[in-house]
């Protein structure tokens, strides 16, 4: 019964995603002028609709940076950062939950040892490791969400690390969008500088974690 319920949930989410693509709801998010007009003319309902569309967009693999750019153009940098981050977090939660409910049990049965090794990798300092992954300018948001859901990563550290890790890049691209919308080269320059800084932070955390992983077995020797 539980297996049937999981696959039904997966089918519903997949059908809604395909419907959104076919109806052009997600393509709408790539047009900053249309989004700006829609938000200004629909008030709170427009904000909620764009948030929902942005959640689905990022849940199925759409680039969160593009969403932040478009909303920065449409709303200015601060509101663009907030709305795009909230939408991306909802999308990450949807993806995480779907992977946890639908795929995890099957993967454990088939790849139990490998899954256990991956779980142990994120058993400690989960939030900081997710933060590191989100800060790096490479990697797939969709793949990270799916892997986290399939693994034994706890949800609260996952969402906490994601929240902090998303913010720098979302602010960077929202600033870039706002700078383009207002022909403000100063904002665009700030966004570029912040992008470089966020990338350096992610790289630093990566090297710190790598060094810790290499030295931990040595420190545990008798």
Secondary structure as GFF3:
##gff-version 3
##sequence-region A 1 222
A	DSSP	alpha_helix	2	22	.	.	.	ID=ss1
A	DSSP	alpha_helix	25	28	.	.	.	ID=ss2
A	DSSP	alpha_helix	32	59	.	.	.	ID=ss3
A	DSSP	alpha_helix	64	75	.	.	.	ID=ss4
A	DSSP	alpha_helix	77	102	.	.	.	ID=ss5
A	DSSP	alpha_helix	104	110	.	.	.	ID=ss6
A	DSSP	alpha_helix	112	121	.	.	.	ID=ss7
A	DSSP	alpha_helix	126	135	.	.	.	ID=ss8
A	DSSP	alpha_helix	141	150	.	.	.	ID=ss9
A	DSSP	alpha_helix	155	181	.	.	.	ID=ss10
A	DSSP	alpha_helix	185	219	.	.	.	ID=ss11
###
